[in-house]
Amino acid sequence: MNSWYCAVSVATVWTSPDSAREIDTPGITNPVHMTKWLEKLPYEQRLDLCDGNRVQTQLLYGEPVIVEEIKGDWAKIIAVWQPSRKDERGYPGWVPLAQLKEAEPIHAEGFARVKVGKTQIWTTDGVPSIVVPFNTMLPYVGVEGEYLRVCTPSGYALILKRAVDCSASIHHFPKLAPSAAVEKGLEFLDLPYFWGGMSTYGFDCSGFTYNMLKACGHTIPRDASDQAKSGIEIPVDQIEKWGKGDLLFFANDNGKGNVRHVGFYFGDGLLLHSHSTGKSVEFMKLEGSSLESELCAVRRYGEEVTT
């Protein structure tokens, strides 16, 4: 088992090497063409990413993975930064080998985490290189004027200091209150939903909650079903105890079946969530909605319960 990095801005993690269709070609190349891919995906093909069990999750530029197997042009990987009950080491799936690069030893001062929707990476001689999305994390080795020198899968590069937050390690970014995750989520209102999405090209429901809390220094499980079993339990039937930033979970069969959706509680009976294929990040009033009868759990991450 070897450690590798994601070598494109966003790499989609597929269920198997056979999951990607011809229409998905722009999403499995290096360089990847996320905008081109998503613009050409009609509703039916987008929905089939979920209904056809094609996509599992996504990786961001520089994200480390374990490569377990190489099969032709594909690699079976474990996404070690994405906790999952599917594998105790992280989230499993398949990624085109062209979108990965084998890891090399580095000696960094700390990590830079992108805090804006997207930002440019530059070569060390000032040539635009790659655009990376929110929450991309890269090790840095020094400061050069208004830039940080970062380590990337393509070698040393530059990123604007004002576009990132910095920490001594991935585990030492400031831990903000759950309400701060909601405030960050507001920046992505109207961003189209994308099944398996983990970037500002499109989030799925649990990708949205995972990434907003990650931006606040908290690591939570990748999937909604796992998120619903962790954190601090808050009484479902005591709305007065719900806080801004708590996660609300919804299940089939009037809340008694499998967890199928998650979003942030905003307050005043409102849910902030990445809704579903064909819809976008939005507010929803719970009362009278289709989700009201499906509420099954409320969990709090990143804050102690107050009595």
CORZIPE-V709055 format. One record per backbone hydrogen bond with DSSP energy under -1.0 kcal/mol. CO is the residue of the C=O (numbers start at 1). NH is the residue of the N-H. E is the energy in kcal/mol with one decimal. If there is no record, write none. Layout:
# CORZIPE-V709055
CO,NH,E / CO,NH,E
This chain:
# CORZIPE-V709055
2,67,-2.8 / 3,103,-2.5 / 4,65,-2.7 / 5,101,-2.1 / 6,62,-2.9 / 9,61,-1.5 / 11,59,-3.0 / 13,56,-3.3 / 13,57,-1.1 / 14,94,-2.8 / 16,19,-1.8 / 21,24,-1.5 / 22,25,-1.7 / 24,27,-1.9 / 25,28,-1.7 / 26,33,-2.9 / 33,37,-2.6 / 34,38,-2.8 / 35,39,-2.5 / 36,40,-1.3 / 42,46,-2.4 / 43,47,-2.9 / 44,48,-1.7 / 46,49,-1.1 / 47,50,-1.2 / 47,51,-2.7 / 48,52,-1.9 / 49,54,-1.6 / 49,55,-1.8 / 50,53,-2.0 / 54,15,-3.0 / 57,13,-3.1 / 59,11,-2.1 / 60,63,-2.7 / 63,6,-1.7 / 65,4,-2.9 / 66,78,-1.8 / 67,2,-1.3 / 69,76,-3.1 / 71,74,-1.6 / 73,97,-2.9 / 74,71,-2.8 / 75,95,-2.4 / 76,68,-3.1 / 76,69,-1.2 / 77,93,-1.6 / 78,66,-2.1 / 78,80,-1.1 / 79,82,-1.7 / 79,91,-2.0 / 83,222,-2.8 / 87,90,-1.4 / 91,79,-3.6 / 93,77,-3.1 / 94,14,-3.5 / 95,75,-2.7 / 96,99,-2.0 / 97,100,-1.7 / 99,7,-3.3 / 101,5,-3.0 / 110,140,-2.6 / 111,167,-2.1 / 112,138,-2.5 / 113,165,-2.5 / 114,135,-2.5 / 117,134,-2.1 / 119,132,-2.8 / 121,129,-3.1 / 122,158,-3.1 / 123,126,-2.2 / 127,123,-2.9 / 130,121,-2.8 / 132,119,-2.5 / 133,136,-1.8 / 136,114,-2.7 / 138,112,-3.1 / 139,151,-3.2 / 140,109,-2.7 / 140,110,-1.2 / 142,149,-2.7 / 144,147,-1.7 / 146,161,-2.6 / 147,144,-2.9 / 148,159,-1.7 / 149,141,-3.0 / 150,157,-2.2 / 152,155,-2.1 / 155,152,-1.5 / 157,150,-2.8 / 158,122,-2.7 / 159,148,-2.7 / 160,163,-1.3 / 161,164,-1.5 / 163,115,-2.8 / 165,113,-3.0 / 167,111,-3.1 / 169,172,-1.4 / 177,180,-1.7 / 178,182,-1.1 / 179,183,-1.7 / 180,184,-2.1 / 181,185,-1.9 / 182,186,-1.6 / 184,187,-1.2 / 185,188,-1.8 / 186,189,-1.3 / 188,191,-2.1 / 191,281,-1.8 / 194,197,-2.6 / 197,204,-1.7 / 199,202,-2.1 / 202,199,-1.1 / 203,194,-1.9 / 204,208,-2.1 / 205,209,-1.6 / 206,210,-2.7 / 207,211,-2.2 / 208,212,-2.2 / 209,213,-2.0 / 210,214,-2.2 / 211,215,-2.1 / 213,216,-1.0 / 213,218,-2.4 / 214,217,-1.9 / 216,176,-2.5 / 223,227,-2.6 / 224,228,-2.1 / 226,229,-1.4 / 227,230,-1.1 / 232,300,-2.2 / 235,238,-1.1 / 238,241,-2.4 / 239,242,-1.2 / 243,246,-2.4 / 246,265,-3.1 / 247,299,-2.4 / 248,263,-1.7 / 249,296,-2.9 / 249,297,-1.1 / 250,260,-3.2 / 250,261,-1.5 / 251,255,-1.5 / 252,257,-3.0 / 253,256,-1.3 / 258,252,-1.9 / 261,250,-2.3 / 263,248,-2.9 / 264,272,-2.9 / 265,245,-2.8 / 267,270,-1.6 / 269,286,-2.4 / 270,266,-2.7 / 271,284,-2.2 / 272,264,-3.0 / 273,282,-2.7 / 276,279,-2.8 / 279,193,-2.8 / 280,275,-1.3 / 281,190,-2.8 / 282,273,-2.4 / 284,271,-3.0 / 286,289,-2.5 / 291,294,-1.6 / 294,251,-2.5 / 297,249,-2.8 / 298,234,-2.6 / 299,247,-3.3 / 300,232,-2.7
